[in-house]
Amino acid sequence: MAQVRDALGTSRKHALPLLAHLDATGVTRRRGDVRVAGPRLPPLS
């Protein structure tokens, strides 16, 4: 959470809903306190 918040230059209030949306749509997945790539994350070229 803190890394995303700092990278985006935003507050936790705005970063948390974004991360929740990414988790819900399969772009990321939560494994404990860590988020990992989900099945819908486009592959790196």
HTML snippet that shows the backbone in 3Dmol.js (N, CA, C, O; Angstrom):
<script src="https://3Dmol.org/build/3Dmol-min.js"></script>
<div id="view" style="width:600px;height:400px;position:relative"></div>
<script>
const pdb = `
ATOM      1  N   MET A   1       0.819  -1.183   0.000  1.00  0.00           N
ATOM      2  CA  MET A   1       0.000   0.000   0.000  1.00  0.00           C
ATOM      3  C   MET A   1       0.863   1.246   0.000  1.00  0.00           C
ATOM      4  O   MET A   1       0.641   2.154  -0.801  1.00  0.00           O
ATOM      5  N   ALA A   2       1.839   1.301   0.884  1.00  0.00           N
ATOM      6  CA  ALA A   2       2.668   2.497   0.992  1.00  0.00           C
ATOM      7  C   ALA A   2       3.454   2.758  -0.288  1.00  0.00           C
ATOM      8  O   ALA A   2       3.627   3.909  -0.689  1.00  0.00           O
ATOM      9  N   GLN A   3       3.928   1.697  -0.925  1.00  0.00           N
ATOM     10  CA  GLN A   3       4.688   1.887  -2.155  1.00  0.00           C
ATOM     11  C   GLN A   3       3.816   2.472  -3.260  1.00  0.00           C
ATOM     12  O   GLN A   3       4.251   3.362  -3.990  1.00  0.00           O
ATOM     13  N   VAL A   4       2.605   1.983  -3.384  1.00  0.00           N
ATOM     14  CA  VAL A   4       1.685   2.498  -4.402  1.00  0.00           C
ATOM     15  C   VAL A   4       1.310   3.933  -4.073  1.00  0.00           C
ATOM     16  O   VAL A   4       1.303   4.798  -4.950  1.00  0.00           O
ATOM     17  N   ARG A   5       1.001   4.180  -2.827  1.00  0.00           N
ATOM     18  CA  ARG A   5       0.634   5.529  -2.398  1.00  0.00           C
ATOM     19  C   ARG A   5       1.757   6.518  -2.714  1.00  0.00           C
ATOM     20  O   ARG A   5       1.502   7.601  -3.240  1.00  0.00           O
ATOM     21  N   ASP A   6       2.989   6.149  -2.395  1.00  0.00           N
ATOM     22  CA  ASP A   6       4.119   7.038  -2.647  1.00  0.00           C
ATOM     23  C   ASP A   6       4.386   7.194  -4.140  1.00  0.00           C
ATOM     24  O   ASP A   6       4.679   8.295  -4.606  1.00  0.00           O
ATOM     25  N   ALA A   7       4.287   6.099  -4.892  1.00  0.00           N
ATOM     26  CA  ALA A   7       4.550   6.152  -6.331  1.00  0.00           C
ATOM     27  C   ALA A   7       3.539   7.042  -7.047  1.00  0.00           C
ATOM     28  O   ALA A   7       3.887   7.751  -7.991  1.00  0.00           O
ATOM     29  N   LEU A   8       2.297   7.003  -6.600  1.00  0.00           N
ATOM     30  CA  LEU A   8       1.253   7.813  -7.231  1.00  0.00           C
ATOM     31  C   LEU A   8       1.184   9.230  -6.657  1.00  0.00           C
ATOM     32  O   LEU A   8       0.537  10.108  -7.229  1.00  0.00           O
ATOM     33  N   GLY A   9       1.850   9.441  -5.532  1.00  0.00           N
ATOM     34  CA  GLY A   9       1.809  10.755  -4.903  1.00  0.00           C
ATOM     35  C   GLY A   9       0.425  11.106  -4.407  1.00  0.00           C
ATOM     36  O   GLY A   9      -0.008  12.253  -4.515  1.00  0.00           O
ATOM     37  N   THR A  10      -0.272  10.120  -3.862  1.00  0.00           N
ATOM     38  CA  THR A  10      -1.642  10.329  -3.403  1.00  0.00           C
ATOM     39  C   THR A  10      -1.775   9.845  -1.964  1.00  0.00           C
ATOM     40  O   THR A  10      -0.802   9.389  -1.363  1.00  0.00           O
ATOM     41  N   SER A  11      -2.958   9.945  -1.430  1.00  0.00           N
ATOM     42  CA  SER A  11      -3.196   9.504  -0.060  1.00  0.00           C
ATOM     43  C   SER A  11      -3.715   8.067  -0.046  1.00  0.00           C
ATOM     44  O   SER A  11      -4.132   7.521  -1.067  1.00  0.00           O
ATOM     45  N   ARG A  12      -3.675   7.480   1.145  1.00  0.00           N
ATOM     46  CA  ARG A  12      -4.203   6.130   1.324  1.00  0.00           C
ATOM     47  C   ARG A  12      -5.689   6.088   0.955  1.00  0.00           C
ATOM     48  O   ARG A  12      -6.178   5.085   0.436  1.00  0.00           O
ATOM     49  N   LYS A  13      -6.391   7.174   1.225  1.00  0.00           N
ATOM     50  CA  LYS A  13      -7.823   7.270   0.930  1.00  0.00           C
ATOM     51  C   LYS A  13      -8.116   6.980  -0.541  1.00  0.00           C
ATOM     52  O   LYS A  13      -9.144   6.384  -0.860  1.00  0.00           O
ATOM     53  N   HIS A  14      -7.221   7.397  -1.437  1.00  0.00           N
ATOM     54  CA  HIS A  14      -7.432   7.200  -2.869  1.00  0.00           C
ATOM     55  C   HIS A  14      -6.738   5.956  -3.395  1.00  0.00           C
ATOM     56  O   HIS A  14      -7.223   5.340  -4.344  1.00  0.00           O
ATOM     57  N   ALA A  15      -5.622   5.573  -2.805  1.00  0.00           N
ATOM     58  CA  ALA A  15      -4.874   4.409  -3.277  1.00  0.00           C
ATOM     59  C   ALA A  15      -5.581   3.102  -2.941  1.00  0.00           C
ATOM     60  O   ALA A  15      -5.560   2.173  -3.748  1.00  0.00           O
ATOM     61  N   LEU A  16      -6.199   3.008  -1.786  1.00  0.00           N
ATOM     62  CA  LEU A  16      -6.849   1.765  -1.376  1.00  0.00           C
ATOM     63  C   LEU A  16      -7.992   1.355  -2.309  1.00  0.00           C
ATOM     64  O   LEU A  16      -8.043   0.187  -2.695  1.00  0.00           O
ATOM     65  N   PRO A  17      -8.910   2.247  -2.693  1.00  0.00           N
ATOM     66  CA  PRO A  17      -9.955   1.850  -3.643  1.00  0.00           C
ATOM     67  C   PRO A  17      -9.388   1.411  -5.001  1.00  0.00           C
ATOM     68  O   PRO A  17      -9.924   0.497  -5.628  1.00  0.00           O
ATOM     69  N   LEU A  18      -8.325   2.050  -5.449  1.00  0.00           N
ATOM     70  CA  LEU A  18      -7.694   1.655  -6.707  1.00  0.00           C
ATOM     71  C   LEU A  18      -7.150   0.234  -6.597  1.00  0.00           C
ATOM     72  O   LEU A  18      -7.390  -0.584  -7.485  1.00  0.00           O
ATOM     73  N   LEU A  19      -6.429  -0.069  -5.534  1.00  0.00           N
ATOM     74  CA  LEU A  19      -5.883  -1.412  -5.354  1.00  0.00           C
ATOM     75  C   LEU A  19      -6.996  -2.444  -5.183  1.00  0.00           C
ATOM     76  O   LEU A  19      -6.876  -3.564  -5.681  1.00  0.00           O
ATOM     77  N   ALA A  20      -8.064  -2.090  -4.496  1.00  0.00           N
ATOM     78  CA  ALA A  20      -9.199  -3.001  -4.343  1.00  0.00           C
ATOM     79  C   ALA A  20      -9.825  -3.307  -5.698  1.00  0.00           C
ATOM     80  O   ALA A  20     -10.217  -4.445  -5.959  1.00  0.00           O
ATOM     81  N   HIS A  21      -9.921  -2.305  -6.556  1.00  0.00           N
ATOM     82  CA  HIS A  21     -10.473  -2.508  -7.897  1.00  0.00           C
ATOM     83  C   HIS A  21      -9.564  -3.425  -8.719  1.00  0.00           C
ATOM     84  O   HIS A  21     -10.051  -4.325  -9.403  1.00  0.00           O
ATOM     85  N   LEU A  22      -8.263  -3.206  -8.657  1.00  0.00           N
ATOM     86  CA  LEU A  22      -7.325  -4.065  -9.381  1.00  0.00           C
ATOM     87  C   LEU A  22      -7.410  -5.515  -8.896  1.00  0.00           C
ATOM     88  O   LEU A  22      -7.320  -6.442  -9.700  1.00  0.00           O
ATOM     89  N   ASP A  23      -7.581  -5.713  -7.595  1.00  0.00           N
ATOM     90  CA  ASP A  23      -7.751  -7.061  -7.040  1.00  0.00           C
ATOM     91  C   ASP A  23      -9.055  -7.687  -7.539  1.00  0.00           C
ATOM     92  O   ASP A  23      -9.083  -8.858  -7.918  1.00  0.00           O
ATOM     93  N   ALA A  24     -10.119  -6.910  -7.537  1.00  0.00           N
ATOM     94  CA  ALA A  24     -11.438  -7.429  -7.922  1.00  0.00           C
ATOM     95  C   ALA A  24     -11.515  -7.792  -9.396  1.00  0.00           C
ATOM     96  O   ALA A  24     -12.248  -8.708  -9.770  1.00  0.00           O
ATOM     97  N   THR A  25     -10.765  -7.085 -10.238  1.00  0.00           N
ATOM     98  CA  THR A  25     -10.819  -7.351 -11.669  1.00  0.00           C
ATOM     99  C   THR A  25      -9.764  -8.350 -12.137  1.00  0.00           C
ATOM    100  O   THR A  25      -9.704  -8.684 -13.320  1.00  0.00           O
ATOM    101  N   GLY A  26      -8.936  -8.825 -11.213  1.00  0.00           N
ATOM    102  CA  GLY A  26      -7.963  -9.856 -11.563  1.00  0.00           C
ATOM    103  C   GLY A  26      -6.639  -9.347 -12.083  1.00  0.00           C
ATOM    104  O   GLY A  26      -5.801 -10.141 -12.512  1.00  0.00           O
ATOM    105  N   VAL A  27      -6.428  -8.044 -12.056  1.00  0.00           N
ATOM    106  CA  VAL A  27      -5.145  -7.505 -12.494  1.00  0.00           C
ATOM    107  C   VAL A  27      -4.077  -7.824 -11.453  1.00  0.00           C
ATOM    108  O   VAL A  27      -2.933  -8.119 -11.797  1.00  0.00           O
ATOM    109  N   THR A  28      -4.454  -7.763 -10.187  1.00  0.00           N
ATOM    110  CA  THR A  28      -3.566  -8.150  -9.092  1.00  0.00           C
ATOM    111  C   THR A  28      -4.304  -9.115  -8.179  1.00  0.00           C
ATOM    112  O   THR A  28      -5.524  -9.263  -8.249  1.00  0.00           O
ATOM    113  N   ARG A  29      -3.531  -9.765  -7.324  1.00  0.00           N
ATOM    114  CA  ARG A  29      -4.096 -10.634  -6.283  1.00  0.00           C
ATOM    115  C   ARG A  29      -3.359 -10.366  -4.991  1.00  0.00           C
ATOM    116  O   ARG A  29      -2.165 -10.067  -4.993  1.00  0.00           O
ATOM    117  N   ARG A  30      -4.071 -10.473  -3.897  1.00  0.00           N
ATOM    118  CA  ARG A  30      -3.442 -10.306  -2.589  1.00  0.00           C
ATOM    119  C   ARG A  30      -2.999 -11.655  -2.071  1.00  0.00           C
ATOM    120  O   ARG A  30      -3.743 -12.634  -2.121  1.00  0.00           O
ATOM    121  N   ARG A  31      -1.792 -11.690  -1.580  1.00  0.00           N
ATOM    122  CA  ARG A  31      -1.256 -12.859  -0.874  1.00  0.00           C
ATOM    123  C   ARG A  31      -0.726 -12.337   0.453  1.00  0.00           C
ATOM    124  O   ARG A  31       0.429 -11.927   0.564  1.00  0.00           O
ATOM    125  N   GLY A  32      -1.594 -12.362   1.452  1.00  0.00           N
ATOM    126  CA  GLY A  32      -1.226 -11.761   2.733  1.00  0.00           C
ATOM    127  C   GLY A  32      -1.176 -10.252   2.577  1.00  0.00           C
ATOM    128  O   GLY A  32      -2.163  -9.624   2.194  1.00  0.00           O
ATOM    129  N   ASP A  33      -0.023  -9.678   2.876  1.00  0.00           N
ATOM    130  CA  ASP A  33       0.144  -8.226   2.757  1.00  0.00           C
ATOM    131  C   ASP A  33       0.765  -7.820   1.432  1.00  0.00           C
ATOM    132  O   ASP A  33       1.065  -6.645   1.221  1.00  0.00           O
ATOM    133  N   VAL A  34       0.962  -8.783   0.537  1.00  0.00           N
ATOM    134  CA  VAL A  34       1.646  -8.522  -0.724  1.00  0.00           C
ATOM    135  C   VAL A  34       0.671  -8.675  -1.881  1.00  0.00           C
ATOM    136  O   VAL A  34      -0.185  -9.559  -1.868  1.00  0.00           O
ATOM    137  N   ARG A  35       0.804  -7.816  -2.875  1.00  0.00           N
ATOM    138  CA  ARG A  35       0.009  -7.953  -4.098  1.00  0.00           C
ATOM    139  C   ARG A  35       0.919  -8.497  -5.183  1.00  0.00           C
ATOM    140  O   ARG A  35       2.052  -8.046  -5.351  1.00  0.00           O
ATOM    141  N   VAL A  36       0.403  -9.480  -5.921  1.00  0.00           N
ATOM    142  CA  VAL A  36       1.150 -10.100  -7.010  1.00  0.00           C
ATOM    143  C   VAL A  36       0.330  -9.988  -8.285  1.00  0.00           C
ATOM    144  O   VAL A  36      -0.870  -9.718  -8.245  1.00  0.00           O
ATOM    145  N   ALA A  37       0.991 -10.199  -9.415  1.00  0.00           N
ATOM    146  CA  ALA A  37       0.295 -10.128 -10.692  1.00  0.00           C
ATOM    147  C   ALA A  37      -0.814 -11.154 -10.742  1.00  0.00           C
ATOM    148  O   ALA A  37      -0.632 -12.299 -10.327  1.00  0.00           O
ATOM    149  N   GLY A  38      -1.954 -10.749 -11.247  1.00  0.00           N
ATOM    150  CA  GLY A  38      -3.087 -11.641 -11.412  1.00  0.00           C
ATOM    151  C   GLY A  38      -3.167 -12.143 -12.843  1.00  0.00           C
ATOM    152  O   GLY A  38      -2.345 -11.776 -13.682  1.00  0.00           O
ATOM    153  N   PRO A  39      -4.148 -12.976 -13.121  1.00  0.00           N
ATOM    154  CA  PRO A  39      -4.278 -13.569 -14.451  1.00  0.00           C
ATOM    155  C   PRO A  39      -4.608 -12.563 -15.551  1.00  0.00           C
ATOM    156  O   PRO A  39      -4.372 -12.840 -16.727  1.00  0.00           O
ATOM    157  N   ARG A  40      -5.140 -11.420 -15.193  1.00  0.00           N
ATOM    158  CA  ARG A  40      -5.524 -10.428 -16.217  1.00  0.00           C
ATOM    159  C   ARG A  40      -4.472  -9.373 -16.450  1.00  0.00           C
ATOM    160  O   ARG A  40      -4.695  -8.449 -17.232  1.00  0.00           O
ATOM    161  N   LEU A  41      -3.321  -9.481 -15.788  1.00  0.00           N
ATOM    162  CA  LEU A  41      -2.246  -8.511 -16.006  1.00  0.00           C
ATOM    163  C   LEU A  41      -1.616  -8.794 -17.361  1.00  0.00           C
ATOM    164  O   LEU A  41      -1.199  -9.923 -17.618  1.00  0.00           O
ATOM    165  N   PRO A  42      -1.538  -7.795 -18.232  1.00  0.00           N
ATOM    166  CA  PRO A  42      -0.933  -8.015 -19.545  1.00  0.00           C
ATOM    167  C   PRO A  42       0.534  -8.421 -19.388  1.00  0.00           C
ATOM    168  O   PRO A  42       1.230  -7.898 -18.518  1.00  0.00           O
ATOM    169  N   PRO A  43       1.010  -9.353 -20.226  1.00  0.00           N
ATOM    170  CA  PRO A  43       2.414  -9.765 -20.126  1.00  0.00           C
ATOM    171  C   PRO A  43       3.355  -8.647 -20.545  1.00  0.00           C
ATOM    172  O   PRO A  43       3.017  -7.810 -21.382  1.00  0.00           O
ATOM    173  N   LEU A  44       4.542  -8.647 -19.949  1.00  0.00           N
ATOM    174  CA  LEU A  44       5.550  -7.665 -20.330  1.00  0.00           C
ATOM    175  C   LEU A  44       6.146  -8.042 -21.666  1.00  0.00           C
ATOM    176  O   LEU A  44       6.394  -9.219 -21.926  1.00  0.00           O
ATOM    177  N   SER A  45       6.376  -7.072 -22.505  1.00  0.00           N
ATOM    178  CA  SER A  45       6.919  -7.342 -23.849  1.00  0.00           C
ATOM    179  C   SER A  45       8.420  -7.435 -23.811  1.00  0.00           C
ATOM    180  O   SER A  45       9.051  -7.657 -24.845  1.00  0.00           O
TER     181      SER A  45
END
`;
const viewer = $3Dmol.createViewer("view");
viewer.addModel(pdb, "pdb");
viewer.setStyle({}, {cartoon: {color: "spectrum"}});
viewer.zoomTo();
viewer.render();
</script>
